[in-house]
């Protein structure tokens, strides 16, 4: 089979596509014929050697896939032909991958393989952030930074499904339009709008929740946009700049800053994560959330896909498709 292989750490252009041995499932494992693989910011960090986890070389990146079950090991709860999504951790950028049974779930009929392959990380992060960490209530107002990215659009979609009002912040007209299509009531341009002032105006004095996967210069204005008992969710630093938030702004109005590390939580609480994943897929199956179709690249164009994503030239998600 063909697989994307990282033999040296560096930019996406260092990746190679090679012929590799076809994997076989062991007991409790599922062999997935990969039809689409999600491309995430973390994949670029792995390839560059900038992630806190550094797998030994060579390795195949790719942490979420969608496809069809080709074979199963003893005791696995799936059958050949099942449409599934799976989280292999690594190895997803390949024509086939073996995944532990517990990391596989059935793909809803109303989602394409490309939607399924780009669903889990973004939507599980969004649901974990809003429901488990922020304990979002219907009627509250959420300010979403980076709202045109994969996580941002998922947060907009999930917040709307949970009954919240959403104010989106995104850097381009295309991304703002996508956020509004996903359910944001309005959107702000950080280049021309005073995010703190406009968010407070639009929320009658202060938003209830800020979701920040970006970091950088918008972090403090967004923190100052929070109202009484406001919650600031730190998800990541896609801007490359980790902000230093003034502690007095947490004191004022009894604000709270909350870390959101969905990936670490999945390892600490596998059963809790499985329940959350099932809830997220149930929301998709019922039509309460609607994942945006991702931008598609072929496996041969993996370097272009990663470069576009890392360069923030993509609205929404990216998938490698076969």
BELTA-V806430 format. One record per residue. N is the residue number from 1. PSI is psi in whole degrees, 0 to 359 (* if undefined). Layout:
n: <N & N>
psi: <PSI & PSI>
//
This chain:
n: <1 & 2 & 3 & 4 & 5 & 6 & 7 & 8 & 9 & 10 & 11 & 12 & 13 & 14 & 15 & 16 & 17 & 18 & 19 & 20 & 21 & 22 & 23 & 24 & 25 & 26 & 27 & 28 & 29 & 30 & 31 & 32 & 33 & 34 & 35 & 36 & 37 & 38 & 39 & 40 & 41 & 42 & 43 & 44 & 45 & 46 & 47 & 48 & 49 & 50 & 51 & 52 & 53 & 54 & 55 & 56 & 57 & 58 & 59 & 60 & 61 & 62 & 63 & 64 & 65 & 66 & 67 & 68 & 69 & 70 & 71 & 72 & 73 & 74 & 75 & 76 & 77 & 78 & 79 & 80 & 81 & 82 & 83 & 84 & 85 & 86 & 87 & 88 & 89 & 90 & 91 & 92 & 93 & 94 & 95 & 96 & 97 & 98 & 99 & 100 & 101 & 102 & 103 & 104 & 105 & 106 & 107 & 108 & 109 & 110 & 111 & 112 & 113 & 114 & 115 & 116 & 117 & 118 & 119 & 120 & 121 & 122 & 123 & 124 & 125 & 126 & 127 & 128 & 129 & 130 & 131 & 132 & 133 & 134 & 135 & 136 & 137 & 138 & 139 & 140 & 141 & 142 & 143 & 144 & 145 & 146 & 147 & 148 & 149 & 150 & 151 & 152 & 153 & 154 & 155 & 156 & 157 & 158 & 159 & 160 & 161 & 162 & 163 & 164 & 165 & 166 & 167 & 168 & 169 & 170 & 171 & 172 & 173 & 174 & 175 & 176 & 177 & 178 & 179 & 180 & 181 & 182 & 183 & 184 & 185 & 186 & 187 & 188 & 189 & 190 & 191 & 192 & 193 & 194 & 195 & 196 & 197 & 198 & 199 & 200 & 201 & 202 & 203 & 204 & 205 & 206 & 207 & 208 & 209 & 210 & 211 & 212 & 213 & 214 & 215 & 216 & 217 & 218 & 219 & 220 & 221 & 222 & 223 & 224 & 225 & 226 & 227 & 228 & 229 & 230 & 231 & 232 & 233 & 234 & 235 & 236 & 237 & 238 & 239 & 240 & 241 & 242 & 243 & 244 & 245 & 246 & 247 & 248 & 249 & 250 & 251 & 252 & 253 & 254 & 255 & 256 & 257 & 258 & 259 & 260 & 261 & 262 & 263 & 264 & 265 & 266 & 267 & 268 & 269 & 270 & 271 & 272 & 273 & 274 & 275 & 276 & 277 & 278 & 279 & 280 & 281 & 282 & 283 & 284 & 285 & 286 & 287 & 288 & 289 & 290 & 291 & 292 & 293 & 294 & 295 & 296 & 297 & 298 & 299 & 300 & 301 & 302 & 303 & 304 & 305 & 306 & 307 & 308 & 309 & 310 & 311 & 312 & 313 & 314 & 315 & 316 & 317 & 318 & 319 & 320 & 321 & 322>
psi: <164 & 143 & 152 & 128 & 133 & 110 & 344 & 143 & 140 & 202 & 167 & 333 & 346 & 348 & 146 & 152 & 122 & 160 & 129 & 163 & 141 & 128 & 158 & 138 & 142 & 175 & 134 & 8 & 160 & 133 & 119 & 125 & 107 & 121 & 333 & 146 & 130 & 139 & 122 & 160 & 322 & 331 & 319 & 324 & 319 & 311 & 325 & 352 & 25 & 6 & 155 & 334 & 126 & 96 & 150 & 145 & 149 & 160 & 161 & 119 & 178 & 111 & 354 & 137 & 166 & 145 & 208 & 136 & 124 & 330 & 159 & 148 & 169 & 134 & 354 & 144 & 32 & 168 & 154 & 134 & 346 & 137 & 125 & 162 & 152 & 152 & 91 & 348 & 300 & 164 & 2 & 338 & 66 & 166 & 340 & 151 & 144 & 132 & 143 & 141 & 321 & 342 & 17 & 142 & 157 & 137 & 124 & 145 & 334 & 5 & 138 & 169 & 320 & 319 & 318 & 321 & 342 & 16 & 314 & 307 & 313 & 312 & 326 & 321 & 315 & 314 & 319 & 316 & 310 & 317 & 314 & 318 & 310 & 343 & 52 & 138 & 148 & 138 & 347 & 164 & 132 & 129 & 120 & 116 & 153 & 40 & 350 & 358 & 180 & 310 & 318 & 314 & 323 & 319 & 316 & 312 & 313 & 318 & 317 & 317 & 331 & 3 & 15 & 160 & 144 & 131 & 123 & 144 & 123 & 154 & 343 & 160 & 323 & 317 & 323 & 321 & 320 & 320 & 319 & 324 & 330 & 349 & 0 & 138 & 327 & 167 & 152 & 144 & 113 & 343 & 335 & 338 & 141 & 102 & 317 & 310 & 311 & 321 & 320 & 322 & 317 & 347 & 19 & 44 & 347 & 138 & 160 & 325 & 137 & 132 & 120 & 100 & 7 & 314 & 206 & 205 & 343 & 349 & 310 & 316 & 322 & 318 & 318 & 344 & 349 & 145 & 201 & 131 & 28 & 151 & 129 & 117 & 118 & 112 & 325 & 186 & 60 & 337 & 343 & 359 & 117 & 116 & 157 & 110 & 134 & 126 & 332 & 336 & 338 & 322 & 313 & 133 & 17 & 47 & 157 & 137 & 127 & 130 & 145 & 100 & 84 & 318 & 315 & 323 & 324 & 326 & 329 & 331 & 71 & 321 & 322 & 320 & 320 & 320 & 319 & 318 & 316 & 321 & 316 & 315 & 326 & 320 & 321 & 317 & 326 & 350 & 6 & 332 & 152 & 92 & 135 & 139 & 131 & 164 & 131 & 139 & 155 & 161 & 327 & 339 & 30 & 322 & 319 & 320 & 312 & 320 & 318 & 320 & 312 & 330 & 5 & 37 & 7 & 136 & 123 & 221 & 169 & 139 & 142 & 129 & 152 & *>
//
